[in-house]
Amino acid sequence: QVQLVESGGGLVQPGGSLRLSCAASGIKFSSYAMRWYRQAPGKQRELVATITSDDTINYVDSVKGRFTISRDNAKNTVYLQMNNLKPEDTAVYYCNANFNFLGLNYWGQGTQVTVSS
């Protein structure tokens, strides 16, 4: 059974920081591309950051220089360090594991991030 469990969300003031974690089980974690998506109320789900199995990293332009994605294959965990948070970063953040060659795609349940004073 595949599980992706996110944690680390919460309420933070503008300019603050949060670190999201996503712990995976039931997959060969090191073989998967891992992604963080977010969905704000009334908006479509947006890809925020990607780290591939060979550690290639990409970010959406709006978070470049503020967010850092990383992975620890020994712990089957992917992280999203979010600094200098802005109100527009408020959303539910979802972890995604993808093994495109085999058509495998899994989602976590999401964690709420609220940036407000």
N, C-alpha and C positions, 0 to 999 in steps of 0.2 A: 504494500500500500504506500503510495507516494504522498508525502506531506511536505508542505512549505509553510513554516510558521514565522510570521513577522512579529517583531517587537520593537519597542523604542519610540513609538509615537507619543504625542502629547500636546500640551499647550505651551507655547513659548512666545516671548515678546519679539517684536521685530528686531533684527540684528543678532538674535540668539542662535544657538546651535542645538542640533539633535543628531543622534546616531541611530539609524535604523539597522536592524539585523534580520536576517532571514535564514533560519535553520532548515536544511533539507534532509529528508530521509526517504529511503526506498528507491533512490536513483544513484547511478554512478556519477556523483556530483562533478567530478573533475572533467567529465566529457561534455558537460552542458554549458551553453551560453546562459548567463544569468542577467536578468534585466529588472530594473525598477520602472514601474509605470505609476502614474497618478491620475486620479479623476476628481475634479472639483465639481461641486453641485451644478447641475445643468449643463455640464460640458462633457465632451468625449474623453475617453481614456487617452492619455498622452504618454509616449515613451520618454523617460527621463534620462536613463543611463544604461549602458550595456557593458558587460565584461565577458569576453568570449573565453573558450577553453584554453586558448593560447595567450590570454591576458591582453587582447586588444580592447581598448576602451573608447567609448564614444559617449557624448553628452548632447542633450538638446541645448541650443544656444542660450536659452534663458537661465540655465544653471551653471554654465561654464565659469570656472574660477571660484565657484561657491560650494559646489557639491563634489564629493569624491567617492567613486565606487571602488570596492576592493573585494577580494575573496580569499578565504582560507580553506583550501581543499582538505586539509587535515581535520578541520572541524565541520566540513560540509556547510559552510556558512558564507553568505554574501552580506556586505555591509554598504550602507550609504551614509557617509558623513555629510551633514548639511550645515553649512556655516552661513552667517549673514542672512538669515532667513527673512523673507518678505511676506507680507500678507497674501500676495498672489501665489505663494507656495502652499497655501492651505488646500488640502485635498486628502483623500484616502490614498495611501501609497500601497501598491501591490508588488509583490515579488513574483517573478516569472522565470521558469526554467525551460529551456528549449533545446531540443536535439533535432535540428531541422532535417538531417539526413534520414532519420527514422520517423519523422513526422510526430515526434513526441513533444507535448507542450503542457505545462502544469502551472497552476496559479495558487498563490496563497490567499488567505481570507481578507487581507488588507489591514492596515493600521492607520488611524486618523492622525493627521498632523494639522494643528491649528496655530496660525501665527497671528497674534492679536495683542494689542496693548490693553 
